[in-house]
């Protein structure tokens, strides 16, 4: 591959000679020096044909800068890269003595960006409440630790996720770190089998199927199909700049950021501590990690496919038969409430179709459905008592609704019978009137 250096040198000499003579004439005439154009750097770096091979990283497409958040804030090339902007001499402009800050290796990127982003006084010029700890966080991440300790320059740095030039604001839908784009951005590396082969974190293989599994899960469906930006993607669980896989003891805390009620229940159970003792990762033990599907009642119990059976059926991890029986009973009562709700709904619907007033029973039926929802959450208490209490409340409501709906049906039948009975005397009167009319003498036609 031919070197691009001669092109750079020739272009630099042309710019240097032309710019130098015009500046010299201006200074001799006593005029102030002409300020450089705000895009002067792209005279070289914006030429696609100039940069080839390893030097291609120095090519900066001009159209990328229009959407760049730094460019929009009024910052220009020298604000990040330094150098002497008052000269068109290639060597002088890029001299370290002129304040030029080159980025020779990916390992230098975090501190290069941190030159501004870790300076709270500087950042306040653009944002009154800036984050200035991103670089410090990065060095605690799996990426930063591997870069610092192993010198692994293939790990992600700032530009891997945000881009080098054309960096868009986080809330820009075209940004690679916008919620709907984060998983694709992470997958650039983490779905690359060749890149991820042999990589581990604390002795555990990282794998390369996380994006594929996440795409099948409930979080991806909510985020990408329902456009629910609150749904979890990679950084919600692993962190942003300080990204690491959640430890066994912190998985429930990661899930608990969104699933607050369930996390509180789990945090107060004996199972949480038991999971930690056995090195089982909390929520992930039952729900999986990336391929998380919508929970169903089939997960509870001891039948085939139930998660309780994975441990309690075979006595794994010290699981007891008493726990298996509790799981069966909890599932049985849950199914009973579901059947009773369905039956009460059917009875209410039949009464409503017949024109009976059932708004009260229909409204109360929502209370039973709420009890069912609460009971499903209380499964995470791993104790039958609180769940049974809630289920009993729902069963009481459904029994009352069923009784009132059946009473409405009884009222309908009662009214029909009395309506039929009330028609009998009316018909008798009509018959008698007809007989009486027929018995009257015909009027005298000659009168």
C-alpha positions as CSV (number, residue, x, y, z in Angstrom):
1,X,0.0,0.0,0.0
2,X,1.5,3.3,-1.1
3,X,2.1,5.9,1.6
4,X,-0.1,9.0,1.9
5,X,2.8,11.0,3.5
6,X,3.9,12.6,0.1
7,X,0.3,13.8,-0.5
8,X,0.2,15.4,3.0
9,X,3.5,17.1,2.6
10,X,2.8,18.5,-0.8
11,X,-0.6,19.8,0.3
12,X,0.9,21.2,3.5
13,X,3.6,23.0,1.5
14,X,1.1,24.5,-0.9
15,X,-1.1,25.7,2.0
16,X,1.9,26.9,3.9
17,X,3.4,29.0,1.0
18,X,0.1,30.5,-0.1
19,X,-1.1,31.3,3.4
20,X,2.3,32.6,4.5
21,X,2.7,35.1,1.7
22,X,-0.7,36.6,2.2
23,X,-0.2,36.9,6.0
24,X,3.2,38.5,5.5
25,X,1.8,41.1,3.1
26,X,-1.0,41.9,5.6
27,X,1.5,42.3,8.5
28,X,3.7,44.6,6.4
29,X,0.7,46.8,5.6
30,X,0.0,47.0,9.3
31,X,-3.3,45.1,9.1
32,X,-4.3,42.5,11.8
33,X,-3.9,38.9,10.8
34,X,-6.9,37.3,9.1
35,X,-8.6,34.8,11.4
36,X,-8.5,31.3,10.1
37,X,-11.7,29.8,8.6
38,X,-13.6,27.8,11.2
39,X,-13.3,24.6,9.1
40,X,-9.7,25.1,8.1
41,X,-8.6,21.7,9.4
42,X,-10.9,19.9,7.0
43,X,-9.0,21.4,4.0
44,X,-6.8,18.4,4.6
45,X,-8.7,16.1,6.9
46,X,-11.9,16.4,4.8
47,X,-10.3,15.1,1.6
48,X,-11.3,11.4,1.3
49,X,-8.7,10.6,-1.4
50,X,-5.8,11.8,0.8
51,X,-6.1,9.2,3.6
52,X,-5.6,5.5,3.0
53,X,-4.8,2.4,5.0
54,X,-4.0,3.0,8.6
55,X,-4.2,6.7,8.0
56,X,-7.9,6.5,7.1
57,X,-8.8,7.3,10.7
58,X,-7.6,10.8,10.1
59,X,-10.3,11.4,7.5
60,X,-13.1,13.5,8.9
61,X,-16.2,13.7,6.6
62,X,-17.4,17.3,6.7
63,X,-21.1,16.3,6.7
64,X,-20.5,14.5,10.0
65,X,-19.7,17.7,11.8
66,X,-23.1,19.3,11.2
67,X,-24.8,17.0,13.7
68,X,-21.8,17.0,16.1
69,X,-22.9,18.2,19.6
70,X,-19.5,19.9,20.1
71,X,-19.7,21.7,16.8
72,X,-23.3,22.8,17.7
73,X,-22.0,24.3,20.9
74,X,-19.4,26.4,19.0
75,X,-16.4,24.2,19.6
76,X,-14.0,23.6,16.8
77,X,-11.2,21.2,15.9
78,X,-8.5,23.0,18.0
79,X,-10.7,23.0,21.1
80,X,-10.2,19.2,21.3
81,X,-7.0,18.7,19.4
82,X,-5.1,21.9,20.2
83,X,-2.4,23.1,17.9
84,X,-1.7,26.5,16.5
85,X,-4.7,27.8,14.6
86,X,-2.9,31.0,13.6
87,X,-0.7,29.3,11.1
88,X,-1.2,27.4,8.0
89,X,2.2,25.7,8.3
90,X,1.5,22.0,8.6
91,X,4.4,21.2,10.9
92,X,4.0,24.2,13.2
93,X,0.2,23.7,13.4
94,X,0.7,20.1,14.5
95,X,3.7,20.6,16.8
96,X,3.4,19.5,20.4
97,X,5.0,22.8,21.4
98,X,2.0,24.5,19.8
99,X,-0.3,22.7,22.1
100,X,-1.2,19.9,19.7
101,X,-2.8,16.9,21.4
102,X,-2.5,13.8,19.2
103,X,-4.2,10.5,19.9
104,X,-1.7,7.9,19.0
105,X,-3.5,4.9,20.6
106,X,-7.0,3.9,21.8
107,X,-5.4,3.8,25.3
108,X,-5.1,7.6,25.1
109,X,-8.8,8.2,24.2
110,X,-10.3,8.3,27.7
111,X,-7.9,10.9,29.0
112,X,-8.1,12.8,25.8
113,X,-11.9,13.1,26.2
114,X,-11.5,13.7,29.9
115,X,-9.4,16.7,29.2
116,X,-12.7,18.6,29.0
117,X,-15.2,16.2,30.4
118,X,-13.4,15.8,33.7
119,X,-13.1,19.6,34.2
120,X,-16.2,20.7,36.1
121,X,-15.5,24.4,35.7
122,X,-15.1,24.0,31.9
123,X,-18.2,21.8,31.5
124,X,-20.4,24.2,33.4
125,X,-20.1,26.6,30.5
126,X,-22.3,24.3,28.5
127,X,-24.3,22.5,31.2
128,X,-25.0,23.7,34.7
129,X,-25.1,20.2,36.1
130,X,-22.5,18.2,34.1
131,X,-21.3,14.7,34.7
132,X,-17.5,15.0,35.2
133,X,-16.8,11.5,36.6
134,X,-17.2,9.5,33.3
135,X,-13.4,8.9,32.9
136,X,-13.0,7.9,36.5
137,X,-16.0,5.5,36.0
138,X,-14.5,4.1,32.8
139,X,-11.3,3.0,34.5
140,X,-13.4,0.9,36.9
141,X,-15.3,-0.8,34.1
142,X,-14.5,-4.1,32.5
143,X,-13.2,-2.2,29.4
144,X,-11.1,0.2,31.4
145,X,-9.6,-2.5,33.6
146,X,-8.6,-4.6,30.7
147,X,-7.1,-1.6,28.8
148,X,-5.1,-0.5,31.8
149,X,-4.0,-3.9,33.2
150,X,-3.6,-5.9,29.9
151,X,-3.0,-3.1,27.4
152,X,-5.9,-4.6,25.3
153,X,-6.5,-1.8,22.8
154,X,-9.5,-3.7,21.3
155,X,-11.7,-3.0,24.2
156,X,-14.3,-0.2,23.9
157,X,-13.3,3.4,24.6
158,X,-15.3,6.6,24.4
159,X,-15.2,6.8,20.6
160,X,-16.3,3.1,20.3
161,X,-19.7,4.0,21.6
162,X,-20.1,7.7,20.9
163,X,-18.1,8.0,17.7
164,X,-15.0,10.1,17.0
165,X,-16.4,13.0,15.0
166,X,-20.1,13.6,14.4
167,X,-20.9,12.9,18.1
168,X,-24.6,13.3,18.6
169,X,-26.3,14.2,21.9
170,X,-27.5,11.2,23.9
171,X,-31.2,12.2,23.4
172,X,-30.8,12.3,19.6
173,X,-32.6,9.4,18.0
174,X,-29.6,9.0,15.6
175,X,-27.1,8.7,18.4
176,X,-25.5,5.3,18.8
177,X,-26.2,5.6,22.6
178,X,-29.9,6.5,22.2
179,X,-32.0,3.8,24.1
180,X,-33.2,2.1,21.0
181,X,-29.6,2.0,19.6
182,X,-27.6,1.0,22.6
183,X,-27.9,-2.8,22.1
184,X,-26.8,-2.5,18.5
185,X,-23.8,-0.4,19.6
186,X,-22.8,-2.9,22.3
187,X,-23.3,-5.8,19.8
188,X,-20.7,-4.3,17.5
189,X,-18.1,-6.0,19.8
190,X,-20.1,-8.3,22.0
191,X,-21.8,-10.2,19.1
192,X,-18.4,-10.6,17.3
193,X,-17.5,-14.2,17.9
194,X,-13.9,-13.8,16.8
195,X,-13.4,-10.7,19.0
196,X,-15.0,-12.3,22.1
197,X,-13.5,-15.7,21.9
198,X,-11.4,-16.4,25.0
199,X,-12.5,-13.2,26.8
200,X,-13.5,-13.6,30.4
201,X,-14.6,-11.6,33.4
202,X,-13.5,-12.9,36.8
203,X,-12.9,-16.3,35.2
204,X,-16.3,-16.5,33.5
205,X,-16.5,-16.6,29.6
206,X,-18.3,-13.5,28.2
207,X,-19.7,-15.3,25.2
208,X,-21.1,-13.5,22.1
209,X,-24.9,-14.4,22.1
210,X,-26.1,-11.7,24.4
211,X,-27.7,-9.5,21.7
212,X,-29.4,-12.4,20.1
213,X,-30.9,-13.6,23.4
214,X,-31.9,-10.1,24.5
215,X,-33.6,-9.5,21.1
216,X,-36.0,-12.4,21.9
217,X,-36.8,-11.2,25.4
218,X,-39.6,-9.0,26.8
219,X,-37.4,-6.0,27.3
220,X,-36.4,-5.8,23.6
221,X,-40.0,-6.3,22.5
222,X,-41.2,-3.4,24.7
223,X,-38.3,-1.1,23.7
224,X,-38.2,-1.8,19.9
225,X,-41.8,-2.7,19.1
226,X,-43.8,-0.7,21.7
227,X,-41.3,2.1,21.8
228,X,-41.2,2.0,25.7
229,X,-37.9,3.9,26.3
230,X,-38.1,2.9,30.0
231,X,-37.6,-0.7,29.1
232,X,-34.2,-2.2,30.0
233,X,-31.3,-2.3,27.5
234,X,-27.6,-3.1,28.1
235,X,-26.6,0.0,30.0
236,X,-29.6,-0.2,32.4
237,X,-28.2,-3.4,33.9
238,X,-24.5,-3.1,33.3
239,X,-23.9,0.6,33.7
240,X,-22.7,3.2,31.2
241,X,-19.1,4.3,31.5
242,X,-18.4,1.9,34.4
243,X,-20.0,-1.1,32.6
244,X,-19.4,-4.5,34.3
245,X,-21.4,-7.7,34.5
246,X,-23.5,-7.5,37.7
247,X,-22.0,-9.7,40.5
248,X,-24.1,-12.5,42.1
249,X,-24.9,-10.2,45.0
250,X,-25.9,-7.3,42.9
251,X,-28.2,-8.8,40.3
252,X,-31.3,-8.2,42.3
253,X,-30.2,-4.6,42.8
254,X,-29.8,-4.2,39.0
255,X,-33.3,-5.6,38.4
256,X,-34.7,-3.7,41.4
257,X,-34.0,-0.3,39.7
258,X,-37.2,-1.0,37.7
259,X,-38.9,-3.8,39.5
260,X,-38.9,-2.1,42.9
261,X,-41.8,-3.9,44.6
262,X,-40.5,-7.3,43.6
263,X,-36.9,-6.4,44.7
264,X,-38.2,-5.3,48.1
265,X,-40.0,-8.6,48.6
266,X,-37.0,-10.7,47.5
267,X,-34.6,-8.6,49.6
268,X,-36.4,-9.7,52.8
269,X,-36.6,-13.4,52.1
270,X,-34.4,-16.2,53.2
271,X,-33.9,-17.2,49.5
272,X,-31.9,-14.1,48.8
273,X,-29.2,-15.1,51.3
274,X,-29.4,-18.7,50.3
275,X,-28.9,-17.8,46.6
276,X,-25.8,-15.8,47.6
277,X,-24.4,-18.6,49.7
278,X,-24.8,-21.0,46.7
279,X,-23.4,-18.4,44.2
280,X,-26.7,-18.3,42.4
281,X,-27.4,-14.9,40.8
282,X,-30.7,-13.9,42.3
283,X,-33.4,-13.0,39.7
284,X,-31.4,-14.6,36.9
285,X,-31.7,-18.0,38.6
286,X,-35.4,-18.2,37.7
287,X,-35.9,-15.6,34.9
288,X,-32.6,-15.9,33.0
289,X,-30.5,-12.9,32.2
290,X,-30.7,-11.7,28.5
291,X,-33.5,-13.8,27.1
292,X,-36.0,-12.7,29.8
293,X,-39.6,-13.6,28.7
294,X,-42.8,-12.4,30.2
295,X,-43.4,-14.3,33.5
296,X,-46.3,-16.8,33.5
297,X,-48.1,-18.8,36.2
298,X,-46.6,-21.9,34.7
299,X,-43.3,-20.9,36.3
300,X,-44.8,-21.6,39.7
301,X,-45.3,-25.2,41.0
302,X,-43.7,-28.6,40.5
303,X,-45.1,-29.5,37.1
304,X,-42.9,-29.9,34.0
305,X,-41.4,-26.6,33.0
306,X,-41.9,-24.9,36.4
307,X,-38.8,-23.2,37.7
308,X,-39.4,-24.4,41.3
309,X,-39.0,-28.0,40.1
310,X,-35.5,-27.3,38.9
311,X,-34.2,-27.4,42.4
312,X,-37.0,-28.8,44.6
313,X,-37.8,-31.9,42.5
314,X,-34.2,-33.2,42.6
315,X,-33.3,-31.7,46.0
316,X,-30.6,-29.6,44.4
317,X,-28.8,-26.9,46.4
318,X,-30.4,-28.2,49.6
319,X,-34.0,-27.6,48.4
320,X,-36.6,-29.4,50.5
321,X,-39.7,-31.4,49.8
322,X,-41.6,-29.0,52.1
323,X,-40.7,-26.2,49.8
324,X,-42.0,-28.3,46.9
325,X,-45.3,-28.8,48.6
326,X,-45.6,-25.1,49.3
327,X,-45.0,-24.4,45.6
328,X,-47.8,-26.8,44.7
329,X,-50.2,-25.3,47.1
330,X,-49.5,-21.7,46.0
331,X,-50.0,-22.7,42.4
332,X,-53.2,-24.5,43.2
333,X,-54.8,-21.6,45.0
334,X,-53.6,-19.2,42.3
335,X,-55.4,-21.4,39.7
336,X,-58.5,-21.5,41.9
337,X,-58.8,-17.7,42.0
338,X,-58.3,-17.6,38.2
339,X,-61.1,-20.1,37.7
340,X,-63.4,-18.2,40.1
341,X,-62.7,-14.9,38.4
342,X,-63.5,-16.4,35.0
343,X,-66.8,-18.0,36.3
344,X,-67.9,-14.7,38.0
345,X,-67.1,-12.8,34.8
346,X,-69.3,-15.2,32.8
347,X,-72.2,-14.9,35.2
348,X,-72.0,-11.1,35.2
349,X,-71.8,-11.1,31.4
350,X,-75.0,-13.3,31.1
351,X,-76.9,-11.1,33.6
352,X,-75.8,-8.0,31.7
353,X,-76.9,-9.4,28.3
354,X,-80.4,-9.9,29.9
355,X,-80.6,-6.3,30.8
356,X,-79.9,-6.6,34.5
357,X,-78.0,-3.9,36.5
358,X,-74.6,-5.4,37.3
359,X,-72.3,-2.4,37.3
360,X,-71.6,-2.9,41.0
361,X,-70.5,-6.6,40.7
362,X,-68.5,-5.8,37.6
363,X,-66.6,-3.0,39.4
364,X,-65.9,-5.2,42.4
365,X,-64.5,-7.9,40.1
366,X,-61.6,-5.6,39.5
367,X,-60.7,-6.0,43.1
368,X,-60.3,-9.7,42.6
369,X,-58.1,-9.2,39.6
370,X,-56.0,-6.8,41.6
371,X,-55.6,-9.5,44.3
372,X,-54.5,-11.9,41.6
373,X,-51.9,-9.4,40.3
374,X,-50.6,-8.8,43.8
375,X,-50.4,-12.5,44.6
376,X,-48.2,-13.0,41.5
377,X,-45.8,-10.4,42.9
378,X,-45.9,-11.9,46.4
379,X,-44.6,-15.2,44.9
380,X,-41.2,-13.4,45.3
381,X,-41.6,-13.5,49.1
382,X,-41.1,-17.3,48.8
383,X,-43.7,-17.7,51.6
384,X,-47.2,-19.0,51.3
385,X,-48.7,-16.9,54.1
386,X,-48.8,-13.4,52.5
387,X,-49.7,-14.9,49.1
388,X,-52.6,-16.9,50.6
389,X,-53.9,-13.9,52.4
390,X,-54.1,-11.9,49.2
391,X,-55.6,-14.8,47.3
392,X,-58.2,-15.3,50.1
393,X,-59.3,-11.7,49.7
394,X,-59.7,-12.2,45.9
395,X,-61.7,-15.5,46.5
396,X,-64.0,-13.7,48.9
397,X,-64.7,-11.0,46.4
398,X,-65.4,-13.4,43.5
399,X,-67.7,-15.4,45.8
400,X,-69.7,-12.2,46.6
401,X,-69.7,-11.1,42.9
402,X,-70.9,-14.6,41.8
403,X,-73.7,-14.5,44.4
404,X,-74.9,-11.1,43.3
405,X,-74.7,-12.0,39.7
406,X,-76.7,-15.1,40.3
407,X,-79.2,-13.1,42.3
408,X,-79.6,-10.8,39.3
409,X,-80.2,-13.8,37.1
410,X,-82.8,-15.0,39.6
411,X,-84.4,-11.6,39.6
412,X,-84.7,-11.9,35.8
413,X,-86.4,-15.3,36.0
414,X,-88.7,-14.0,38.9
415,X,-89.7,-11.0,36.8
416,X,-90.5,-13.2,33.8
417,X,-92.7,-15.5,35.9
418,X,-94.6,-12.5,37.4
419,X,-94.9,-10.9,34.0
420,X,-96.5,-14.1,32.7
421,X,-98.8,-14.4,35.7
422,X,-99.9,-10.7,35.4
423,X,-100.9,-11.3,31.8
424,X,-103.4,-14.0,32.8
425,X,-106.1,-11.6,34.3
426,X,-105.4,-9.2,31.5
427,X,-106.2,-11.8,29.0
428,X,-109.3,-12.9,30.9
429,X,-110.6,-9.3,30.9
430,X,-109.9,-9.0,27.2
431,X,-111.8,-12.3,26.5
432,X,-114.7,-11.2,28.7
433,X,-114.9,-7.9,26.8
434,X,-114.9,-9.6,23.5
435,X,-117.7,-11.9,24.6
436,X,-119.7,-9.0,26.0
437,X,-119.3,-7.1,22.8
438,X,-120.5,-10.1,20.7
439,X,-123.5,-10.5,23.0
440,X,-124.7,-7.0,22.4
441,X,-127.8,-6.7,20.0
442,X,-127.2,-5.5,16.6
443,X,-128.2,-1.9,16.1
444,X,-131.6,-1.4,14.2
445,X,-130.6,-0.6,10.7
446,X,-134.0,1.3,10.1
447,X,-133.7,3.4,13.2
